Amino acid sequence: MVQPGCYLDPNGCGHIFPDEVIAEMMRQHPEAHFDFTPRDLALVVQAMKEMMAREFPGMTLRVTTHKREAPV
């Protein structure tokens, strides 16, 4: 784990789990009123895409979304 919700797999590929990022943001910054809304999840993904593009111009970035299942 690099940061909560940000992982590097054994092949060196990075993964982000927006719900885990939001949970950590809620813990660190409760005054910001983050929640698990689609808007907040999209904000995390967009911010990560923008930061990666700025830090690593020309890098190929693949975004894969997974269908969310209702909690059991």
C-alpha positions as CSV (number, residue, x, y, z in Angstrom):
1,M,0.0,0.0,0.0
2,V,1.3,3.4,-0.9
3,Q,-1.6,5.4,0.6
4,P,-4.9,4.1,1.8
5,G,-6.8,3.0,-1.4
6,C,-3.6,3.2,-3.6
7,Y,-1.8,0.0,-4.3
8,L,1.0,-1.3,-6.5
9,D,0.6,-4.9,-7.6
10,P,3.5,-7.3,-8.0
11,N,3.8,-6.3,-11.7
12,G,4.3,-2.7,-10.7
13,C,0.8,-1.5,-11.9
14,G,-1.0,1.0,-9.7
15,H,-4.5,0.6,-8.5
16,I,-6.8,3.1,-6.8
17,F,-9.9,2.2,-4.8
18,P,-11.9,5.4,-4.5
19,D,-14.0,4.2,-1.6
20,E,-10.9,3.5,0.5
21,V,-9.5,6.9,-0.4
22,I,-12.8,8.6,0.7
23,A,-12.8,6.6,3.9
24,E,-9.4,7.9,4.8
25,M,-10.3,11.4,3.8
26,M,-13.3,11.2,6.1
27,R,-11.0,10.1,8.9
28,Q,-8.4,12.8,8.3
29,H,-10.7,15.6,7.3
30,P,-14.2,15.2,8.8
31,E,-14.8,18.9,8.3
32,A,-14.8,18.3,4.5
33,H,-17.9,16.2,4.7
34,F,-16.8,13.5,2.2
35,D,-19.3,10.7,1.6
36,F,-19.5,7.7,-0.6
37,T,-21.7,9.5,-3.2
38,P,-21.1,8.9,-6.9
39,R,-19.9,12.6,-7.1
40,D,-17.2,12.0,-4.4
41,L,-16.1,8.8,-6.0
42,A,-15.8,10.5,-9.4
43,L,-13.9,13.4,-7.8
44,V,-11.2,11.0,-6.4
45,V,-10.8,9.3,-9.8
46,Q,-10.6,12.6,-11.7
47,A,-8.1,14.1,-9.2
48,M,-5.9,11.0,-9.6
49,K,-6.1,11.1,-13.4
50,E,-5.1,14.8,-13.4
51,M,-2.2,14.3,-11.0
52,M,-0.9,11.3,-12.9
53,A,-1.1,13.2,-16.2
54,R,0.8,16.1,-14.7
55,E,3.5,14.1,-13.0
56,F,4.0,11.6,-15.9
57,P,3.1,13.2,-19.2
58,G,2.6,10.7,-22.0
59,M,1.9,7.9,-19.7
60,T,-0.8,5.4,-20.7
61,L,-3.5,5.4,-18.1
62,R,-6.2,2.7,-18.2
63,V,-9.3,3.2,-16.1
64,T,-11.3,0.1,-15.3
65,T,-14.5,0.4,-13.4
66,H,-16.2,-2.5,-11.6
67,K,-19.8,-3.0,-11.1
68,R,-20.7,-2.4,-7.5
69,E,-22.7,-5.0,-5.7
70,A,-25.1,-4.2,-2.8
71,P,-23.5,-5.1,0.5
72,V,-24.7,-8.4,2.1
